[in-house]
Amino acid sequence: AMAGTATFVNASDHDDGETEIKGRNLNLTDLYVFREADQNPSASPDNLVLIMNTNPRSLARQQYYFSTQARYEFMVSRVADNDATPTGVADVTLRFEFQAPVARNQQPYTMTILENGKTLRTVSGRTTPLGAEPSFTTTQANGSTVNVFAGLREDPFFFDVEQFFRVRAGALGIGPAVGFREPSEAVDFAAGYNVNAIAVQVPTALLKGSSNATTFDVWQTISTGSGNSFTQVERLARPAVNEGLVVTNNFLNTLNRVTPDFEAAALAGQEPAASAAAPVVGEARSTLKALGNSNGRANTLLGAFLPDVMRIDTTAPSGYGN
């Protein structure tokens, strides 16, 4: 219901885990992962498209920039069995680092493709400025052609955010009990706003490497720092898992600073991850129960939501149907 009628896999995370020093360009909003041919029949059936949206609530007709002190990263993990528990450990990383704007409001950037921490390819490009026709950066890596767009785009996510939080507050007993609006009356929170987007067209051959994987787990992060010292401040995979189920802002910050392998360890009862994650998982469980789930069903849902990754089977049409 939160994802509307989108036919591809997507996620939303507008403004979770607020801090006094985290600007909007360090805030992830959405992750999209889909087979390009599912949206464009003339495209190669071997291409995936990964889209990272950041900087929520960017006003129309105004130029916004990516942070020059951050790494924006797509993380991809190979999956041997569609039913396997996610490892949360990236096999392939697509890393983007941006420089200060130059002429025509363009930001030079560097994309680095890494496999198991080893650099496969580094390429330089420039963002598409406000009002310009989209421009793309093309590079080769391990025999695969990768195309990249970076720049402003309209926020495509449809979510009646205000009403969702009213419903959640009522269910938790911290506000009046209300229901969801009818679809025809729902308010699109993101309407009229732009986002800073990074879109990557990548062949599955590059992601699978020497493996036979056709299914992948994907998530995205933002880290701040300089040199070789960076600290993760944002993480996102599936829609509204964190901001929808977790109420306490400090818990949201905790989720933003860990990776899915931490959640895998916590769910497996491994210390110290299990103890550290217990309050956060407990709050998510309480929210699920308040929304009408039994304790058993809440635990089952948590097992499905965590570790928080976006799993895509490239042998089937992209979507939530399976």
HELIX and SHEET records of a PDB file:
HELIX    1   1 ARG A   24  LEU A   26  5                                   3    
HELIX    2   2 GLU A   36  GLN A   39  1                                   4    
HELIX    3   3 ALA A  103  ASN A  105  5                                   3    
HELIX    4   4 VAL A  161  ALA A  171  1                                  11    
HELIX    5   5 PRO A  183  GLU A  185  5                                   3    
HELIX    6   6 THR A  204  LYS A  208  1                                   5    
HELIX    7   7 VAL A  241  LEU A  245  1                                   5    
HELIX    8   8 ASN A  249  ARG A  257  1                                   9    
HELIX    9   9 PRO A  260  LEU A  267  1                                   8    
HELIX   10  10 ALA A  273  ALA A  290  1                                  18    
HELIX   11  11 ASN A  295  PHE A  305  1                                  11    
SHEET    1   A 6 VAL A   9  SER A  12  0                                        
SHEET    2   A 6 LEU A  28  ARG A  35 -1                                        
SHEET    3   A 6 ASN A  47  LEU A  59 -1                                        
SHEET    4   A 6 TYR A 193  PRO A 203 -1                                        
SHEET    5   A 6 SER A 144  GLU A 154 -1                                        
SHEET    6   A 6 THR A 137  ALA A 141 -1                                        
SHEET    1   B 6 LYS A 118  ARG A 126  0                                        
SHEET    2   B 6 PRO A 108  GLU A 115 -1                                        
SHEET    3   B 6 VAL A  92  PHE A  98 -1                                        
SHEET    4   B 6 ALA A  70  VAL A  79 -1                                        
SHEET    5   B 6 THR A 215  SER A 226 -1                                        
SHEET    6   B 6 SER A 229  LEU A 236 -1                                        
SHEET    1   C 6 LYS A 118  ARG A 126  0                                        
SHEET    2   C 6 PRO A 108  GLU A 115 -1                                        
SHEET    3   C 6 VAL A  92  PHE A  98 -1                                        
SHEET    4   C 6 ALA A  70  VAL A  79 -1                                        
SHEET    5   C 6 THR A 215  SER A 226 -1                                        
SHEET    6   C 6 MET A 310  ASP A 313 -1                                        
END                                                                             
